[in-house]
Amino acid sequence: MSRAPSAIRGQASVEYLIGCLVVLALVAADAASGESTLSLVIRSIREGFTRFASALSIT
């Protein structure tokens, strides 16, 4: 078996770090507005369903 080059070995760690930083930035942005992340998700789902239901009633 051949081993991966040293430049590729740490790639997964960098990807996980970037993913965690994005999630942390989203949570911090919600903290600035004073609204919790869970309530933001629930409000978004409720609003999306309301728009979907109103679009169905039009057609």
Stockholm file with secondary structure:
# STOCKHOLM 1.0

chainA/1-59         MSRAPSAIRGQASVEYLIGCLVVLALVAADAASGESTLSLVIRSIREGFTRFASALSIT
#=GR chainA/1-59 SS CCCCCHHHHTHHHHHHHHHHHHHHHHHHHHHHHTCCHHHHHHHHHHHHHHHHHHHHHHC
#=GC SS_cons        CCCCCHHHHTHHHHHHHHHHHHHHHHHHHHHHHTCCHHHHHHHHHHHHHHHHHHHHHHC
//
